[in-house]
Amino acid sequence: MLWPFSLAESLPSWVILILTVVDLAIRVLALGIIPGNRRPTTAMAWLLIIFFVPALGLVLFLLFGNFRLSRKRRAQQDAVNTRVRAGTSELAMVESRYDGPEWVASAAELNKTLGSLPMVDGNHVELLPGYPDSIKAMAAAVREAESFVNAEFYILSSDHITDDLLTAMEEAAERGVEVRLLFDHLGTLRIKGYRKLIARLKAGKIRWRPMLPLNPLQGQWRRPDLRNHRKIMVIDGEVAFTGSQNLIEPSYNNPRHRKIGREWVELMACLRGPIVTTLNVVFATDWLGETDESLEDQLAHRPELHAGSVTAQVVPSGPGFITENNLRLFNTLIYSAQHKLSICSPYFVPDDSLLYAVTTAAQRGVDVELFVSEKGDQFLVHHAQQSYYEALLEAGVRIYLYKAPFVLHAKHFTIDNEVAVLGSSNMDMRSFSLNLEVSVMLLGEDIVERISAVEDTYRGISRELTLDDWMKRPMGVKYVDNVARLTATLQ
């Protein structure tokens, strides 16, 4: 029953009867309601927790069971998508005439259908593999800004690493540049120094908003763990930055991390060309969603922005879409791989479809490798990830553990010599359903080789995990892994 036995024994029989009927009704209703529009594994996890720990399970489901944005927010998101993307109609004139493999063109058509953004030629991509390099590059670009700076990051901090960039943004705002800044409300709130950051922002001329704010008193309520996980900066519509890195120092302002030497390892990209406009569409969508201010005047295509030879396409995803855009793209590309698949994901907790895609690729002869951290920064996620190692290794996937204490936080993968995908999205169920993410699909042998070179450096720092070694792990670790795997499906 949902009710404690000690309480039941002290109640009149008619009250016990009513409670029993209510208990049975809740269980029956849960069987018919919870599986709706959820993966079977997710539904089963929720049903198990409700049946085994009824009171707690029901409360948790009411808090965390709805993985969509509120109805009001979804309606607003639809309106935003329509209004903002109408401003990119001129991009159709420069839409790519990519003449590579048919499966790549098919993936691009899928992305356009789901996310509305075209694949475009003529882009230049510079890879930035570290915190000092990326922060320095962003600060330099902001100092050259003449019209606008648009930035959104999951986590924002005012510290000794980010200070130069924040100062550059403040100075730009002072000289009349329109500087807009978005950060995830709860993602940033939990970081040490939040009050200091807010005081700094209030004292300057940067226009800023928290994304997905959680404030029940003002009617801002949603599932508490929905996140805007995107990382984007656009300057004057000419240069953009995106990738895995948050705006924070590499130990996340945590003395415990500094003590053991734990730092996050990232990969960012600096992009020029038409792809900048499509990245700005994603920012404009989020800005309009938080402020109701349209940035359509920024989104007109500029023909002179032909900066290089890379073909690229932006892929937005998240609970504002019902189609899990990133998961569909990842699966499509992985099933298309013919020779080699290299995946780097700090949190590899796949749903069944992605697990089958990766293991099937290895079983049909594709050289598949996975780069993950030897020791993760999130206990449950890391153990959930480990629960998949046996199946991956048995299928022939080679797993490389990036040596602790570092956290390999970069998020990218490469397919053959044709495609690379880089962005904010992990390969886990949270990134597919709960987080607003942005990925960039990059085409061409040159960019794939450059990202593969980064992967080569990971391999040199990592140790390879073998099936024999993994099967020798303690039974207690295996038990924790399996329990954590169950919690990963509660979405």
NUPA-670763 format. One line per 4 residues: for each residue x, y, z of C-alpha. Coordinates in nm, 2 decimals, padded with zeros to 4 digits. Example, Ala and Ser with C-alpha at 12.3 -4.5 7.8 and 13.67 -1.06 7.14 Angstrom:
2
01.23:-00.45:00.78 ~ 01.37:-00.11:00.71;
end
This chain:
491
00.00:00.00:00.00 ~ 00.09:00.36:-00.04 ~ 00.03:00.42:00.33 ~ 00.26:00.32:00.63;
00.14:00.01:00.81 ~ 00.17:00.18:01.15 ~ -00.07:00.45:01.04 ~ -00.31:00.20:00.88;
-00.34:00.00:01.21 ~ -00.46:00.31:01.40 ~ -00.73:00.40:01.14 ~ -01.10:00.30:01.13;
-01.17:00.01:00.89 ~ -01.37:00.24:00.65 ~ -01.07:00.47:00.61 ~ -00.84:00.18:00.54;
-01.08:00.06:00.28 ~ -01.08:00.40:00.11 ~ -00.70:00.42:00.12 ~ -00.68:00.07:-00.02;
-00.91:00.17:-00.31 ~ -00.70:00.48:-00.37 ~ -00.38:00.28:-00.36 ~ -00.51:00.03:-00.61;
-00.64:00.31:-00.83 ~ -00.30:00.48:-00.84 ~ -00.13:00.16:-00.94 ~ -00.38:00.09:-01.21;
-00.37:00.44:-01.34 ~ 00.01:00.44:-01.34 ~ 00.01:00.13:-01.56 ~ -00.20:00.31:-01.82;
-00.05:00.66:-01.80 ~ 00.32:00.63:-01.74 ~ 00.41:00.43:-02.05 ~ 00.25:00.70:-02.27;
00.51:00.87:-02.50 ~ 00.80:00.72:-02.30 ~ 01.06:00.46:-02.39 ~ 00.96:00.11:-02.24;
01.27:00.11:-02.02 ~ 01.19:00.45:-01.89 ~ 00.83:00.36:-01.82 ~ 00.93:00.03:-01.65;
01.18:00.22:-01.42 ~ 00.91:00.46:-01.31 ~ 00.66:00.18:-01.25 ~ 00.91:-00.02:-01.05;
00.99:00.27:-00.82 ~ 00.62:00.35:-00.77 ~ 00.54:-00.01:-00.70 ~ 00.83:-00.08:-00.46;
00.86:00.27:-00.29 ~ 00.51:00.40:-00.36 ~ 00.49:00.73:-00.17 ~ 00.84:00.84:-00.27;
00.80:00.71:-00.63 ~ 00.48:00.90:-00.68 ~ 00.63:01.23:-00.55 ~ 00.94:01.18:-00.77;
00.72:01.11:-01.07 ~ 00.52:01.42:-01.02 ~ 00.84:01.63:-00.99 ~ 01.05:01.46:-01.26;
00.82:01.25:-01.48 ~ 00.73:01.51:-01.73 ~ 01.03:01.55:-01.96 ~ 00.87:01.82:-02.18;
00.87:02.19:-02.13 ~ 00.54:02.34:-02.00 ~ 00.26:02.37:-02.25 ~ 00.30:02.75:-02.24;
00.67:02.72:-02.30 ~ 00.62:02.47:-02.59 ~ 00.37:02.70:-02.75 ~ 00.61:02.99:-02.71;
00.89:02.78:-02.85 ~ 00.68:02.69:-03.16 ~ 00.61:03.06:-03.21 ~ 00.98:03.15:-03.17;
01.09:02.89:-03.42 ~ 00.84:03.02:-03.68 ~ 00.93:03.38:-03.63 ~ 01.31:03.35:-03.61;
01.36:03.09:-03.88 ~ 01.16:03.30:-04.12 ~ 01.46:03.54:-04.11 ~ 01.69:03.27:-04.26;
01.51:03.23:-04.59 ~ 01.79:03.39:-04.77 ~ 02.02:03.11:-04.66 ~ 01.83:02.89:-04.91;
02.02:03.06:-05.18 ~ 02.35:02.94:-05.05 ~ 02.23:02.59:-04.94 ~ 02.50:02.34:-05.00;
02.54:02.15:-05.32 ~ 02.74:01.88:-05.14 ~ 02.85:01.61:-05.38 ~ 02.98:01.35:-05.13;
02.83:01.01:-05.04 ~ 02.45:00.98:-05.06 ~ 02.42:00.88:-04.69 ~ 02.58:01.22:-04.59;
02.32:01.41:-04.80 ~ 02.05:01.20:-04.65 ~ 02.17:01.29:-04.30 ~ 02.17:01.66:-04.39;
01.81:01.63:-04.52 ~ 01.71:01.47:-04.19 ~ 01.87:01.75:-04.00 ~ 01.69:02.01:-04.21;
01.36:01.84:-04.17 ~ 01.39:01.82:-03.79 ~ 01.57:02.14:-03.71 ~ 01.48:02.36:-04.01;
01.84:02.48:-04.07 ~ 02.02:02.41:-04.40 ~ 02.36:02.27:-04.47 ~ 02.59:02.55:-04.60;
02.93:02.56:-04.78 ~ 03.21:02.80:-04.75 ~ 03.30:02.78:-04.38 ~ 03.63:02.81:-04.19;
03.68:02.60:-03.87 ~ 03.95:02.65:-03.62 ~ 03.97:02.39:-03.33 ~ 04.05:02.53:-02.98;
04.14:02.24:-02.75 ~ 04.19:02.42:-02.42 ~ 04.05:02.67:-02.17 ~ 04.32:02.93:-02.21;
04.31:02.91:-02.59 ~ 03.93:02.93:-02.63 ~ 03.88:03.20:-02.36 ~ 04.16:03.41:-02.52;
04.01:03.37:-02.87 ~ 03.67:03.47:-02.75 ~ 03.79:03.77:-02.56 ~ 03.99:03.88:-02.87;
03.69:03.85:-03.09 ~ 03.47:04.04:-02.85 ~ 03.72:04.33:-02.84 ~ 03.69:04.36:-03.21;
03.30:04.36:-03.20 ~ 03.13:04.65:-03.37 ~ 02.76:04.57:-03.37 ~ 02.67:04.28:-03.13;
02.78:04.00:-02.91 ~ 02.54:03.71:-02.84 ~ 02.65:03.45:-02.59 ~ 02.48:03.16:-02.41;
02.64:02.91:-02.19 ~ 02.51:02.64:-01.96 ~ 02.74:02.75:-01.68 ~ 02.88:03.10:-01.63;
03.13:03.21:-01.37 ~ 03.33:03.52:-01.28 ~ 03.68:03.39:-01.19 ~ 04.04:03.43:-01.28;
04.00:03.24:-01.61 ~ 03.68:03.40:-01.74 ~ 03.76:03.75:-01.61 ~ 03.93:03.87:-01.93;
03.63:03.76:-02.14 ~ 03.37:03.91:-01.91 ~ 03.58:04.23:-01.90 ~ 03.59:04.24:-02.28;
03.21:04.20:-02.29 ~ 03.16:04.48:-02.04 ~ 03.39:04.71:-02.23 ~ 03.21:04.63:-02.55;
02.88:04.72:-02.39 ~ 03.02:05.04:-02.26 ~ 03.13:05.15:-02.62 ~ 02.78:05.08:-02.76;
02.80:04.72:-02.88 ~ 02.48:04.53:-02.80 ~ 02.59:04.25:-02.57 ~ 02.35:03.98:-02.48;
02.42:03.70:-02.24 ~ 02.22:03.39:-02.14 ~ 02.31:03.13:-01.88 ~ 02.12:02.83:-01.74;
01.95:02.93:-01.42 ~ 02.01:02.62:-01.21 ~ 02.33:02.51:-01.39 ~ 02.49:02.84:-01.29;
02.32:02.88:-00.95 ~ 02.50:02.58:-00.81 ~ 02.85:02.72:-00.89 ~ 03.05:02.89:-00.61;
03.05:03.27:-00.66 ~ 02.70:03.30:-00.81 ~ 02.61:03.61:-00.60 ~ 02.93:03.77:-00.70;
02.85:03.70:-01.07 ~ 02.50:03.85:-01.05 ~ 02.63:04.16:-00.87 ~ 02.88:04.21:-01.15;
02.63:04.17:-01.42 ~ 02.38:04.41:-01.25 ~ 02.66:04.67:-01.23 ~ 02.73:04.67:-01.60;
02.56:04.73:-01.93 ~ 02.55:04.37:-02.05 ~ 02.19:04.26:-02.12 ~ 02.15:03.92:-01.94;
01.89:03.66:-01.85 ~ 01.89:03.33:-01.68 ~ 01.76:03.05:-01.91 ~ 01.47:02.82:-01.80;
01.44:03.01:-01.47 ~ 01.27:02.82:-01.19 ~ 01.06:03.06:-00.98 ~ 00.72:02.91:-00.88;
00.61:03.24:-00.72 ~ 00.62:03.40:-01.06 ~ 00.45:03.11:-01.24 ~ 00.79:02.98:-01.37;
00.76:02.61:-01.29 ~ 00.88:02.30:-01.49 ~ 01.06:01.98:-01.43 ~ 01.35:02.10:-01.21;
01.62:01.92:-01.40 ~ 01.55:02.05:-01.75 ~ 01.85:02.24:-01.87 ~ 01.97:02.47:-02.15;
02.30:02.30:-02.20 ~ 02.41:02.50:-02.52 ~ 02.74:02.68:-02.56 ~ 02.73:02.95:-02.83;
02.90:03.29:-02.89 ~ 02.83:03.50:-03.20 ~ 03.01:03.82:-03.27 ~ 02.88:04.06:-03.54;
02.74:03.77:-03.74 ~ 03.09:03.71:-03.87 ~ 03.25:03.47:-03.61 ~ 03.10:03.21:-03.38;
03.22:02.98:-03.11 ~ 03.06:02.65:-03.00 ~ 03.16:02.32:-02.84 ~ 03.17:02.16:-02.50;
03.32:02.42:-02.28 ~ 03.14:02.63:-02.02 ~ 03.25:02.97:-01.92 ~ 03.43:02.88:-01.60;
03.78:02.79:-01.49 ~ 03.88:02.43:-01.56 ~ 03.84:02.30:-01.20 ~ 03.48:02.44:-01.18;
03.57:02.67:-00.88 ~ 03.59:02.37:-00.66 ~ 03.87:02.35:-00.40 ~ 03.84:01.97:-00.38;
03.90:01.94:-00.76 ~ 04.20:02.17:-00.74 ~ 04.35:01.97:-00.45 ~ 04.36:01.65:-00.65;
04.44:01.82:-00.98 ~ 04.11:01.75:-01.15 ~ 04.05:01.97:-01.46 ~ 03.80:01.94:-01.74;
03.93:01.87:-02.09 ~ 03.73:02.04:-02.37 ~ 03.71:02.10:-02.74 ~ 03.57:02.43:-02.89;
03.56:02.55:-03.24 ~ 03.58:02.90:-03.39 ~ 03.37:02.92:-03.71 ~ 03.34:03.17:-03.98;
03.12:03.17:-04.29 ~ 02.74:03.12:-04.34 ~ 02.73:02.87:-04.05 ~ 02.76:03.17:-03.82;
02.41:03.29:-03.92 ~ 02.26:02.95:-03.84 ~ 02.42:02.94:-03.50 ~ 02.29:03.28:-03.44;
01.94:03.15:-03.52 ~ 01.97:02.91:-03.22 ~ 02.08:03.20:-02.99 ~ 01.80:03.42:-03.13;
01.55:03.15:-03.06 ~ 01.66:03.12:-02.70 ~ 01.68:03.49:-02.65 ~ 01.33:03.55:-02.78;
01.20:03.27:-02.56 ~ 01.34:03.44:-02.25 ~ 01.28:03.80:-02.34 ~ 01.02:03.82:-02.62;
01.27:04.03:-02.81 ~ 01.32:03.94:-03.18 ~ 01.66:03.95:-03.33 ~ 01.54:03.89:-03.69;
01.74:04.19:-03.82 ~ 02.06:04.00:-03.73 ~ 01.98:03.69:-03.94 ~ 02.00:03.81:-04.30;
02.26:03.62:-04.50 ~ 02.57:03.81:-04.60 ~ 02.71:03.69:-04.93 ~ 03.06:03.81:-04.86;
03.09:03.56:-04.57 ~ 03.26:03.28:-04.77 ~ 03.54:03.20:-04.53 ~ 03.67:02.86:-04.62;
03.61:02.51:-04.76 ~ 03.42:02.33:-04.49 ~ 03.05:02.23:-04.53 ~ 02.85:02.25:-04.21;
02.51:02.23:-04.06 ~ 02.38:02.33:-03.72 ~ 02.15:02.08:-03.54 ~ 01.95:02.22:-03.24;
01.77:01.97:-03.01 ~ 01.60:01.95:-02.68 ~ 01.25:01.94:-02.52 ~ 01.14:02.22:-02.74;
01.15:01.96:-03.02 ~ 00.95:01.63:-03.00 ~ 01.18:01.45:-03.24 ~ 01.51:01.40:-03.05;
01.70:01.56:-03.33 ~ 02.05:01.47:-03.20 ~ 01.97:01.11:-03.13 ~ 01.83:01.06:-03.48;
02.13:01.22:-03.64 ~ 02.38:01.02:-03.43 ~ 02.20:00.69:-03.51 ~ 02.18:00.77:-03.88;
02.55:00.85:-03.91 ~ 02.66:00.55:-03.70 ~ 02.46:00.31:-03.91 ~ 02.62:00.46:-04.22;
02.98:00.41:-04.10 ~ 03.18:00.19:-04.33 ~ 03.53:00.19:-04.19 ~ 03.59:00.38:-03.86;
03.38:00.54:-03.59 ~ 03.55:00.74:-03.30 ~ 03.33:00.87:-03.02 ~ 03.43:01.10:-02.74;
03.15:01.15:-02.48 ~ 03.20:01.23:-02.11 ~ 02.86:01.07:-02.03 ~ 02.80:00.77:-02.25;
02.46:00.64:-02.13 ~ 02.28:00.53:-02.45 ~ 01.93:00.43:-02.50 ~ 01.87:00.10:-02.67;
01.87:00.25:-03.02 ~ 02.21:00.41:-02.98 ~ 02.36:00.11:-02.81 ~ 02.24:-00.12:-03.09;
02.38:00.13:-03.35 ~ 02.72:00.14:-03.19 ~ 02.75:-00.24:-03.12 ~ 02.61:-00.33:-03.46;
02.88:-00.11:-03.63 ~ 03.15:-00.30:-03.44 ~ 02.99:-00.63:-03.52 ~ 02.98:-00.56:-03.90;
03.35:-00.48:-03.90 ~ 03.37:-00.11:-03.84 ~ 03.67:00.00:-03.63 ~ 03.48:00.15:-03.33;
03.65:00.33:-03.04 ~ 03.50:00.51:-02.74 ~ 03.69:00.77:-02.53 ~ 03.56:00.83:-02.18;
03.70:00.94:-01.85 ~ 03.87:00.68:-01.62 ~ 03.69:00.84:-01.33 ~ 03.38:01.05:-01.38;
03.28:01.36:-01.19 ~ 02.92:01.24:-01.14 ~ 02.88:00.92:-00.93 ~ 02.55:00.79:-01.07;
02.62:00.88:-01.43 ~ 02.96:00.73:-01.42 ~ 02.84:00.40:-01.28 ~ 02.55:00.40:-01.53;
02.80:00.45:-01.80 ~ 03.01:00.16:-01.68 ~ 02.71:-00.07:-01.69 ~ 02.74:-00.07:-02.07;
03.11:-00.15:-02.09 ~ 03.06:-00.53:-02.10 ~ 02.82:-00.52:-02.39 ~ 03.04:-00.27:-02.58;
03.36:-00.47:-02.53 ~ 03.19:-00.80:-02.62 ~ 03.07:-00.64:-02.95 ~ 03.43:-00.54:-03.03;
03.42:-00.17:-02.93 ~ 03.76:-00.05:-02.80 ~ 03.72:00.16:-02.49 ~ 03.99:00.41:-02.39;
03.99:00.55:-02.04 ~ 04.13:00.91:-02.02 ~ 04.35:00.90:-01.72 ~ 04.23:01.05:-01.39;
04.21:01.30:-01.23 ~ 04.12:01.47:-01.56 ~ 03.76:01.47:-01.68 ~ 03.74:01.43:-02.06;
03.44:01.66:-02.12 ~ 03.48:01.71:-02.50 ~ 03.18:01.60:-02.70 ~ 03.25:01.49:-03.06;
03.26:01.19:-03.30 ~ 03.40:01.12:-03.65 ~ 03.27:00.88:-03.92 ~ 03.51:00.74:-04.17;
03.68:01.04:-04.35 ~ 03.35:01.21:-04.42 ~ 03.18:01.35:-04.12 ~ 03.26:01.50:-03.78;
03.00:01.61:-03.52 ~ 03.10:01.86:-03.25 ~ 02.89:02.04:-02.99 ~ 02.73:02.04:-02.65;
02.55:01.71:-02.67 ~ 02.65:01.41:-02.47 ~ 02.56:01.06:-02.58 ~ 02.32:01.00:-02.30;
01.94:01.00:-02.24 ~ 01.95:01.33:-02.06 ~ 02.10:01.51:-02.37 ~ 01.85:01.34:-02.60;
01.53:01.43:-02.40 ~ 01.60:01.68:-02.12 ~ 01.87:01.92:-02.23 ~ 01.85:02.19:-02.50;
02.16:02.11:-02.70 ~ 02.34:02.23:-03.01 ~ 02.56:02.03:-03.24 ~ 02.74:02.11:-03.57;
02.79:01.85:-03.84 ~ 03.11:01.92:-04.03 ~ 03.19:01.76:-04.37 ~ 03.51:01.69:-04.55;
03.83:01.50:-04.51 ~ 04.03:01.80:-04.38 ~ 03.81:01.87:-04.08 ~ 03.77:01.50:-04.00;
04.15:01.46:-04.00 ~ 04.20:01.75:-03.77 ~ 03.94:01.62:-03.51 ~ 04.09:01.27:-03.55;
04.43:01.42:-03.46 ~ 04.27:01.55:-03.14 ~ 04.14:01.20:-03.08 ~ 04.49:01.06:-03.13;
04.61:01.28:-02.84 ~ 04.34:01.13:-02.62 ~ 04.45:00.78:-02.71 ~ 04.80:00.86:-02.61;
04.69:00.98:-02.27 ~ 04.44:00.70:-02.21 ~ 04.47:00.33:-02.12 ~ 04.27:00.07:-02.31;
04.01:-00.13:-02.12 ~ 04.00:-00.50:-02.20 ~ 03.71:-00.73:-02.15 ~ 03.92:-00.97:-01.93;
04.02:-00.68:-01.70 ~ 03.66:-00.55:-01.69 ~ 03.51:-00.89:-01.60 ~ 03.74:-00.90:-01.29;
03.59:-00.60:-01.13 ~ 03.44:-00.65:-00.78 ~ 03.08:-00.77:-00.76 ~ 02.99:-00.46:-00.55;
03.10:-00.23:-00.83 ~ 02.89:-00.43:-01.08 ~ 02.59:-00.41:-00.85 ~ 02.62:-00.03:-00.82;
02.66:00.00:-01.19 ~ 02.34:-00.18:-01.26 ~ 02.14:00.02:-01.00 ~ 02.28:00.34:-01.15;
02.17:00.22:-01.50 ~ 01.82:00.19:-01.37 ~ 01.82:00.55:-01.24 ~ 01.95:00.68:-01.58;
01.62:00.58:-01.75 ~ 01.40:00.79:-01.51 ~ 01.32:01.06:-01.77;
end
